[in-house]
Amino acid sequence: MAAAALTVVLVGCDGGGAGTQRGQPVDTVVPGPRGAVDHVIPRDSSFGVHGDYSIYLPPGYGHDPRRRYPVVYLLHGGSDSDSFFLELGVREAMDAALAAGTVEPMILVLPDAGPKFDGDGTVATSFSDYVADELVPEVDGRWLTLPERAGRAIGGISLGGRHALEFAAEHPALVAAAGGHSTTVPHSPADLAAAGIPIYLDDGVSDGLFDDDKALAEELSRRGADVEWHPAEGGHDRSYWTAHLADYLRFYSGALGAG
């Protein structure tokens, strides 16, 4: 039997309508052995028509409102949206990993940053600042998260990987781990290494980005970063990323102390 999938429209502090007031977790319970996926539309996002997100809630979420969950922010590739990881099969991969006991329950947040990570192309806010100043507080206020650095990680694929690594470099007080999967290279490897967090890098040996990603892993290692480098067969395509979703989830779970 399929898990419930809800659409939640979030409201502002003084607005009415569906959802709950800001700062109070949405009253959601996930029954059964499978997680649930919601699509969330924040009001007044600085990213215009973008800035919405999908969220995976693990089985049992909400049964104990005192229980808090670590959160992994997963960023889509260029020209994609919040449906990207769902289309790769992250919901099924997370359910299977939980059933197998290879990860512990986590919340997955899948933001829609717009095709180029600049929202609708007219906003002045950088994606990194948008996540730090708007999205993280929104998620922590709406859901049963561990609202602290130790309970938060970020990762992404391709262009999303670069933005994830740059976010970790620019906001090291907000995340405890980061991942770049078939990533384009971030602007400041030195700042990323200085963040002092576990970093997971992987790429397919047939990917045109492979040499750059290998060089990034080597540079981070030389700078003393806690970096894992995982080359594998494959190219820059969805079949490669789907095949490695379970690896990514195990890394984030372990880095957050959830596994």
Secondary structure, 3 states (H helix, E strand, C coil): CCCCCCEEECCCCCCCCCCCCCCCCCCCCCCCCCCEEEEEECCCCCCCCCCCEEEEECCCCCCCCCCCECEEEEECCCCCCCCHHHHHCHHHHHHHHHHHCCCCCCEEEEECCCCCCCCCCCCCCCHHHHHHHHHHHHHHHHCCECCCHHHEEEEEECHHHHHHHHHHHHCCCCCCCEEEECCCCCCCHHHHHHCCCCEEEEEECCCCCHHHHHHHHHHHHHCCCCEEEEEECCCCCHHHHHHCHHHHHHHHHHHCCCC
